[in-house]
Amino acid sequence: MTKRIIGVNSNCYHGYSIEDALEGIAAAGFHYVELTATKGWTEHVFPNQSFEKLCAVKDKMEQLGLVPFSMSGHCNLMDTQRLPDFVMNMRLAHFFGCEYIVSSIGEAHLKDNAKTGNELLALAGALPQAPFMQEYIAHNFVPGHDVLLMQAGHTTPAHAVRITQAGHLVVRTAEGEREVSFGEVSLRMQQKEEGETV
């Protein structure tokens, strides 16, 4: 049977400290946590925090028996000025050993940076020239893996093929290849059955 992870996003404790959030999550009986690093909203962990602070959070999770399996690192990926923030969030996720990082193409909480309609489409054309785009493509671990594409309440088995120069993910499903580029999309790595090679 495939192991299923049930975790809690620390943003459930928005307005509380990360220490309070972790203690509450552990007290509720959970073992997995998605750390929140959302600029201007919930900065439970954040790239500009001191190494000492980040290590203290890591030690706290180990003490409580919590596994940081995911990072909520929401940035507007359509805004070229926010791409460096997302790169830093990826590095932060690596520091904590998170297997996943969640983001979006819209700005959820920074009102000054909210973009809609044609403004979003205009920004999309600038992405290939954005600094850090090549680093984002080079360090993205998703291509080459089987994934579950979860969008609009539907789950579709797919194979992640590549990241385009515009930063979109190309997936192959039973219906063929398509780019995942609009709306927040959740990806989950498929577990191999026992005996299969990865």
N, C-alpha and C positions, 0 to 999 in steps of 0.2 A: 504494500500500500504506500502511496506517495505521502511523504511527510508534509503536513500543512502547517505553515507558520501563522499564528495569530499574534499580531503585535499592536502596540499603541503608539500613536504619534504624540510626541511630547507637546505639540501644540494644543492638545486637550487641556494642558495646564498653562494656557496663554495668560500672562499676567503674574505667573508664579515663577520662582527661580528654577533653574534646571535641577538643583538638588531636591527641591520639593516635588518636582515633576517625577523624577526617578524614584523617589521614595514612595510616592503615591501609586505609580505603575507597578512597582514590586509588591507593595502591600495588597494590591488588587489581585495578585496571583499571576501576573504576566511575566514572561521571560524574554520577550523580544520588544525592542523599542526602535521607533523611527525618530531620529534626532532632528530638531527643527533649526534651520539656519536661514530664515527668511528675513531679508533686510527690511528694516522699518516696521516689522510686525512682531515676530517672535525670534529673537536671536539667542536661543538657549546655548548654542555653540556657534561660533562665528570666526572666520579667518583672522580677524584683527584682535582676537583675544590672545592673551599671553600663553606661551607654551606651558607655563606652570598651571594656569587655569584649565587648559584643555587636558593636561595630564591628570588633574584632579577629577575631572568629569569621567575620564577613562577609568581611573581607580575606583570611583564611586560605583560605576556600573559593574565592575568586577566584584566589588564587595557585596552588591545586591543580587548578583547572579543574573544580570541583564545583558542581552546580546544586542549590540547596535547593528541591525541587519540592513538599515536603510537610512538615507539622509534626505530630508525635505529641504532641498536647496533651491527653492523657487526663484527664478530670474526670468525676465522677459527676454527670451532668446531671439526675438525679432528686433531687439534694440541693440545695436552694435556697441553702445557704451556699457551695456550690462554683461557682455560676453566675458570680460576679464573677471567679473564677480562669479560667474558660473564656473570658470576654470579653477578659481580658488576654492569654490565649494566642492569641486571634484577632488581636489587635493585634500580638502578637509575630510571628505568621505573616506578617502584612502587611509588617512591617519587613524580613523576610528575603526577601520576594517569593514566598512559597510559594503555590501554586495550591490546595492542599488542606490540610485540617486533620482529624485523626482523633481521635475521642473515644469515649465509651461511656456507658451508663446505669448502670453499676456502678462501684464503686471498686476498682480492681485492686490498689492497693498501700498505701492508707492504711487500716490495720486498724481504727482508731477510727471511721472513717466508713463502714465496710461496711454496706450495707443489703440485706436480702433479703425475699422474699415480700411479706407485707401491708405491711411498712414502705415498700417501694418504691411500692406502689399508693397509699398514703396521701400520700407526697411528691408524686406526680403531680398530685394535686388542688390542691396549693399552687403549682405552677409558674406559672399565669397571673398570680398576684399578685406573683411574685418580682421584685425589682429587677433591672434589666438585661434582662428578658425582651423588652421592646419594642425595645431596642437590638439584641438578638440577631436578632429577626425582621426589623428594618429593614435590617440590614447583611448578611443572609444572601444570598449571590449565587446559590444553587442554583435557586430557583424561576424558571421561564421557560426553562430549558435542558433539552435531551435528555440523559438520563443512562443509565448502565448500573447496574442495581441488583444488587449481588452479596451474596447471603445464603444461608447453609447450603450452600455449594458450587454454587449455581445463579446464572446470570447472566441478567437479564431487561431488555430495552430498555424504557425508561419515559420519561415526560415529567414533570419536577418542576413541580407546580402551585402550591403555596403552603406556608407554614409556619403551622400552627394557633396559637391563643393558648396552647395547652399546650406549644408548642415541637416538635410532631411535623411531619414532612414528609409532605405529601400528594403521591402520585405517580399518574400515569395509565398503565396498561399495557393490553394487548389485552383483558384481563379486566375492565377498569374502574378506578375510582379506589380507592385504599386508603391508609391512614396507615401510615407506617413508624415504629414506636414501641418495639418490643421487641427486645432483643439488639443486638449491635454490627453495624451495617450499613455496608458500604463503597459509596461512590458514585463513579463515574468519568464525567466529561463525555464525551459521544460526539463523535468527530471528524467534521466534515462532509466529504463527498467533494469533490474538486476541482471547482469550477464552481458549487457550491451556496452560497447565501448563509447567513450565520450569523444 
